[in-house]
């Protein structure tokens, strides 16, 4: 289910975000828009946790690092609280309390949606590249392959002809 958030300032709608997210029984928000990881916001502890999806790959740590660097630049998380989580391949950070009376969770959701909008073109380009490579392997250009011609291939393969007496001590083990 998608969460729709309207940011209104002085009665005028400023920004609208749309995230594919769900709310757990205990009030946590799990955002599943990112292709590599799920991002969970824990409002009771003011914490953001980046968890891997089913397929863990080498890119996950770099993606989590980009997320928390982005959130750090936007002022959503504290620098000294970014750390590895208690689950395998998770990373977490604390959200500081808003001094001016704003809602820090809403701002975190807004910043995460901006991060995902920046990341999605990279993953779309990666999918297009994989499709192009697969197409190139399955349907190569005419100058990139040869037809099988039995006249061009010899009957014997390898450096030693078949049934040739081999040199070495292994002949003594013959039965």
Secondary structure, DSSP 8 states (H G I E B T S, - for coil): -EEEEEEEETTEEEEEEEEEEEE-TTS-EEE--SSSEEEEEETTTTEEEEEE-SS--TTHHHHHHHHHHHHHHTTSS-GGG-EE-SSTT-EEEE----TTS--HHHHHHHHHHHHHHHHHHHHHHHHHHHHHHHHHHHS--GGG-----GGGS-S--SSS-TT----SGGGGG--
